[in-house]
Amino acid sequence: MFYKPRPGPGGSHNGVVSGFHIKSFPRVWNSQLQLLLISSSACVPYKLSPVHRRLKVNNIQERTDNETRNRQLLLVGVMTADKYIATRAKAVYETWGTRVPGKLVFFTSDSQNATDDLPVVRLKGVDDSYPPQKKSFMMLKYMYENYGDKFEWFMRADDDVFVKTERLELFLRNINSSQPRFIGQAGKGIAEEFGLLSLEYDENYCMGGPGMIFSHVTLSRVAPHVKDCLKNLYTTHEDVELGRCVQKFAGIPCTWSYEMQNIFHHSSSGRTAFTGPLKSREVHRAITLHPIKEHAHMYRLNNFLQGVSVREKIYEGLKIRREMASSVEQLRKRLGPSWVPPDLNDLQTLGLAPSLNKFVPQDESEILTWNFLARSVDSTETVNPRRAIDAPLREGVEDVIREVMEGINAISKERGRVIDFKELLYGYYRVNPRLGVDYILDLLLVYKKYRGRKMIFPVRRHAYLQQAFGPLQLRRSPLVAHESSNRIHFVLPLSGRLAIFQRFMNNFQRVCVEPDENVRLVIVLYPTMENEDPSDEIKSIVLAFQRRIRGRKLQVELIERQEAFARAAALETGKSSCQLEDDCLLAFIDVDMVFTEKTLHHIRSHTIRGRQVYFPIVFSQFDPSFRAPLTYSVDSEIAVDVFEIDDDRGYWRFYGFGIVSVYRSDLERVGGMNTSIHGWGQEDVDLYDRTVAHADLAVFRAPDPALVHVFHPIACDGSKLTDKQKKMCIGTRAGTYASQQRLARYWIDNHSYAGE
């Protein structure tokens, strides 16, 4: 379908197809379409016979195609300021700027400041004052004079916009750049500005924030008149004046199209835009997203969209496998059962067509149960059969519904209707660890017809869906240390607990002393402030150890403190015991931990100087008094089954951050330990938060089965802890009792009910 060009201010057609309906034309245009677009009176002002006109049209088109063929697709000019070169501009260059299908250049003021090796052009006679009217016009002039014959399209962008370059490339390749085009989100100003922008009733401008795009024809008509436009400014709005200049010298307005609000998306949230959840319709549909005021959020948005791209490629791979599996089946039917297909990498599972019957259980124990989903979740998989919908499940279901609605509305424009999601009435889901997630959803939708007889009414539809898993992929992490023989400096805060310390040293003897590992143990000893203080016995154990290891590279040192116990101060003391010139690899450990030689390897591999800090996730044992299947042992001995891991024996302490390995220089970069925190708790969370917030350091977390926290009773003494520390202590103690299954059994066995 062709759309009639919108009349310009003078009443005559300006020759531009409104909106981006040109996208509906085929990529290889036929001669009839060329004739229709080019042979209008605006393009051929003198009368020609049909034969001569067709010859002239073909000659024009051939010459235009040759000119376009020698051009790159896109030049992006990004306006920035010196104060944003190291932040916003750098973030643009390191995210979407590396994927521009052409070239990206930054434009800033005429100064001599450093540019961090970015492609920066300093415009003569231009400063960083706001509004950037002169900078914007002079940037277009520079782009035309230096690149006017090298690119099809030219984009003017700010340093706080994110561009999906792959989608922009697809968008532009479906539009003829040899016609005057001025593409962006059309604006006429906010309500308070009506009548103040000197715009006629049918004039507009492309909003500068989300970006504006010029064909090379448009730029060639406007750029020579930049100085004239700068002399005749009516407002302080740079984008308004640029639109006025394009209208005057190119004879075209910004694209009048409702869809441009979604394609070139501007959020009215200001500085908080795109700082919250990114799974929204606007983020998925747009080509440009504006504004992103903090450069850290530019990296965050880039990572999110790269993840979306990876999932799309995985899905494309699944579709290819399904086609391959279908082809193999057809060949098997044609060639007979004697034909043996080649080994095609998990084709029997990943090549299966979407179906709720992919998995066929062989017996009752293999049956996958469905979970009921409404305002809560009803499931047999947990002890509590009814529970609230947790955040990951809610997010997953919302993702699935959004994709369903995008599929339903994929051709809504052609049909003259749109269907909106209103509510999930109920649903079922189940998870197959090998194949994916199955959904049955009952959706309440709203049908809106806007072509012909307009109507709105609710509809109810069932959706049967399968979210297939992609192939298992293993890759070596680029952040792996190569210094496998580095000395590890263990720092052990200690106050009392003689028998537990004896067990720790027995484990240390087996793992570190006997193999003569390159380690150093620093024990920071505090008195217990009680009558029976075992500090003397502890010092005797340490002295005996030092005698046994004399002459070896392994070292054991004891540092005594006389004040009340404070873990943060103890760790800071252990850090300071290293030589200042020796950037030692620190490993903060607790006396309740037991570990193996694998832990030493993990510390050396996952702790990288200047780049990465390792916070392992330890396995913490449950209280044996709640019938946890743990082998009994005295405090000074290590149980034979201490490294056996299952749900009844303990849990992974995902919210524990006390065990950490870090280089001394990196610890000092985040400010060291907070020694204002006394007693037990909170110092580990404080260090973790500061490390996560540091721009140059990554945090690596992973469960370590070779690192086990042996159960011990937790005393939360309110006289020694702050209110926040006491609350954290009580929460930790509650998590150590038992698994949900054993707590439920314990309750049932120890409580009677009325009537029994």
Secondary structure, DSSP 8 states (H G I E B T S, - for coil): ------B-TTSSB-S--STTGGGGS-SS--HHHHHHHHSSTTT--S---HHHHHHHHHHHHHHHHHHHHTSEEEEEEEE--GGGIIIIIHHHHHTGGGG-SEEEEEEE-S-----TT--EEE-TT----SS-HHHHHHHHHHHHHHHTTTEEEEEEEETT-EE-HHHHHHHHHTS-TTS--EES-EE---GGGTTTS---TT--EE-STT-EEEEHHHHHHHGGGHHHHHHS--SS-HHHHHHHHHHHHT---S---TTHHHHEEE-TTGGGTTSS---SHHHHH-SEEE---SHHHHHHHHHHHHHHHHHHHHHHHHHHHHHHHHHHHHHHHHH-TT------SSHHHHT--S-TTS---SSGGG----EEESSSEE-SSSSSSEE---HHHHHHHHHHHHHHHHHHTTTHHHHTEEEEEEEEEEEEEEEETTTEEEEEEEEEEEEEE-SSS-EEEEEEEEEEEEEE---------S-----TT--EEEEEEEES-HHHHHHHHHHHIIIIITTT-SEEEEEEEE--SSSS-THHHHHHHHHHHHHHTTTSS-EEEEEE--S--BHHHHHHHHHHTS-TTS--EEEE--TTEEE-HHHHHHHHHH-BTTTEEE--EEEEE--GGGT-------TTS--TTTT---TTTEEE-TT----EEEEHHHHHHTT---TT--BSSSHHHHHHHHHHH-TT-EEE--EEEEEEE--------TTTS-HHHHHHHHHHHHHTS--HHHHHHHHHHH---TT-
